[in-house]
Amino acid sequence: MADIVWAGATAHTGAMMRTPKGDPDDLARADRVFGAFSVLADALKAARPDVLVVAATDHFLTFDYSALPVFAIGTGTRFPGHGEFGVPKRDFTAVAGLGEAVLAGMVAAGFDVAGARDLPLDHSFTCPLQLLLADWDVPILPVYVNCTVEPLPRLDRCLAFGRTLGEVLRRQSLASRVAVVGTGGLSHWVGMPETGRINQAFDRRFLDDFAAGHFDAIAAWDAEEVVRSAGNGAAEIRNWLLAAGAAQARSARVLAYEPVAAWVTGIAVTELEP
């Protein structure tokens, strides 16, 4: 048996690897984001996890139209990073057999999830990992969620997936101390005419509900309206719901929210609380 000893949820963007220039207010926003990530990294390290489960997506670097799963679990012994958008190229280790055990457990529980051996990771995974694991390391277990290409999984299905994933993780015996992080969003538009817009009202509404533990309420939101009002990048809140479900969280602590113009994204950093 295992325990989930820590959980968090954060935004990400490849632009975070570049410090904003020119606008002192934007630089101050970025500094507050980096400070929040440092606090989150310290809390994660203090939890002494044996593995960090990371729920994220992909932007046509690993999966494309020839094979596009809705959910996938990384299996095998290593997960290479693509190293795009200025994220340092880095390989991540695995706990031997854990991905295979979790995959089998999820399928047995009724989720027809794909297995992806030695799953290559784009910046959805590696950008937050670069900030959370800046001066230390821990094996990871990547969980891919399609947040990019329609049809996307329902919001409530992602929350249910997370809750089942948490049960499977607690039953396995290969890693006794498990940490979970979901990453993506918040409001931003990728490759769209609205690119550069940040919907602060949406971000704050989402964070208010997320911090209060209203995960089922968020899961009942109109997913199409989320994208209309907050951009196609906001579809990645699915990974936040997955992490909250896996951790059986009751609430979350918001460490930072900053609309960083240079990063064209509403950036939030949170720690989930039991």
Backbone hydrogen bonds, N-H to C=O, Kabsch-Sander energy under -0.5 kcal/mol:
donor,donor_aa,acceptor,acceptor_aa,energy
2,A,170,R,-2.7
3,D,176,S,-2.6
5,V,3,D,-0.9
5,V,178,V,-2.2
6,W,178,V,-1.0
8,G,180,V,-2.0
9,A,270,T,-1.8
10,T,182,G,-2.2
11,A,268,A,-2.6
12,H,185,G,-1.2
16,M,13,T,-2.0
17,M,14,G,-1.7
18,R,15,A,-2.1
23,D,21,K,-0.8
27,L,23,D,-2.2
28,A,24,P,-2.1
29,R,25,D,-2.1
30,A,26,D,-2.5
31,D,27,L,-2.4
32,R,28,A,-2.0
33,V,29,R,-1.9
34,F,30,A,-2.7
35,G,31,D,-2.3
36,A,32,R,-2.0
37,F,33,V,-2.4
38,S,34,F,-2.0
39,V,35,G,-2.0
40,L,36,A,-2.6
41,A,37,F,-2.8
42,D,38,S,-2.2
43,A,39,V,-2.0
44,L,40,L,-2.4
45,K,41,A,-2.6
46,A,42,D,-2.4
47,A,43,A,-1.1
47,A,44,L,-0.6
48,R,45,K,-1.5
50,D,177,R,-3.4
51,V,177,R,-1.2
52,L,139,P,-2.2
53,V,51,V,-0.6
53,V,179,A,-3.5
54,V,141,L,-2.1
55,A,53,V,-0.5
55,A,181,V,-2.7
56,A,54,V,-0.6
56,A,143,V,-2.1
64,D,67,A,-0.9
67,A,64,D,-1.7
72,A,144,Y,-2.0
73,I,114,A,-2.6
74,G,142,P,-2.6
75,T,116,A,-1.9
79,F,92,F,-3.0
81,G,90,R,-1.6
82,H,121,L,-2.9
87,V,84,E,-1.9
92,F,79,F,-2.1
94,A,77,T,-1.3
96,A,94,A,-0.7
98,L,95,V,-2.3
99,G,95,V,-0.6
101,A,97,G,-2.1
102,V,98,L,-2.8
103,L,99,G,-2.6
104,A,100,E,-2.3
105,G,101,A,-2.1
106,M,102,V,-2.5
107,V,103,L,-2.3
108,A,104,A,-2.3
109,A,105,G,-1.3
110,G,107,V,-1.5
111,F,106,M,-2.5
112,D,110,G,-0.6
113,V,111,F,-2.1
114,A,71,F,-2.3
116,A,73,I,-2.5
118,D,75,T,-3.2
119,L,116,A,-1.1
121,L,80,P,-2.7
125,F,122,D,-1.6
126,T,122,D,-2.2
127,C,123,H,-2.0
129,L,125,F,-1.7
130,Q,126,T,-2.3
131,L,127,C,-1.2
132,L,128,P,-2.6
133,L,129,L,-2.6
134,A,131,L,-0.6
140,I,93,T,-2.6
141,L,52,L,-2.1
143,V,54,V,-3.2
144,Y,72,A,-2.7
144,Y,142,P,-0.5
145,V,56,A,-2.3
146,N,70,V,-2.6
147,C,145,V,-0.9
150,E,148,T,-0.5
156,D,219,A,-0.7
158,C,154,R,-1.7
159,L,155,L,-1.8
160,A,156,D,-2.3
161,F,157,R,-2.6
162,G,158,C,-2.3
163,R,159,L,-2.2
164,T,160,A,-2.4
165,L,161,F,-2.9
166,G,162,G,-2.6
167,E,163,R,-1.6
168,V,164,T,-2.5
169,L,165,L,-2.8
170,R,166,G,-2.1
171,R,167,E,-1.4
172,Q,168,V,-1.2
178,V,3,D,-2.9
178,V,176,S,-0.6
179,A,51,V,-2.4
180,V,6,W,-1.8
181,V,53,V,-2.7
182,G,8,G,-1.8
183,T,55,A,-2.2
184,G,10,T,-2.3
185,G,233,G,-0.6
188,H,230,A,-1.8
191,G,189,W,-0.6
195,T,192,M,-2.0
197,R,194,E,-2.6
200,Q,198,I,-1.2
203,D,199,N,-2.2
204,R,200,Q,-2.8
205,R,201,A,-2.1
206,F,202,F,-2.9
207,L,203,D,-2.7
208,D,204,R,-2.5
209,D,205,R,-2.1
210,F,206,F,-2.9
211,A,207,L,-3.0
212,A,208,D,-1.6
213,G,210,F,-1.3
214,H,209,D,-2.8
215,F,213,G,-1.5
218,I,214,H,-2.1
219,A,215,F,-2.5
220,A,216,D,-0.8
220,A,217,A,-0.7
221,W,218,I,-2.0
223,A,221,W,-0.8
226,V,222,D,-1.9
227,V,223,A,-1.6
228,R,224,E,-2.2
229,S,225,E,-2.6
230,A,226,V,-2.4
231,G,227,V,-1.9
233,G,188,H,-2.1
234,A,188,H,-0.6
234,A,231,G,-1.1
235,A,232,N,-1.0
236,E,233,G,-1.5
237,I,234,A,-1.9
238,R,235,A,-1.4
239,N,236,E,-1.7
240,W,236,E,-0.6
241,L,237,I,-2.0
242,L,238,R,-2.1
243,A,239,N,-2.1
244,A,240,W,-2.5
245,G,241,L,-2.5
246,A,242,L,-2.5
247,A,243,A,-2.2
248,Q,244,A,-0.6
248,Q,245,G,-0.8
249,A,244,A,-2.0
250,R,273,E,-2.7
251,S,273,E,-1.6
252,A,211,A,-1.8
253,R,271,E,-3.1
254,V,252,A,-0.6
255,L,253,R,-0.7
255,L,269,V,-2.6
256,A,269,V,-1.4
258,E,267,I,-2.9
260,V,258,E,-1.4
260,V,265,T,-1.3
261,A,259,P,-0.9
263,W,260,V,-0.9
264,V,261,A,-1.4
265,T,260,V,-1.3
266,G,187,S,-1.9
267,I,258,E,-2.6
267,I,265,T,-0.8
269,V,256,A,-2.2
270,T,9,A,-2.3
271,E,253,R,-2.2
272,L,7,A,-1.7
273,E,251,S,-3.0
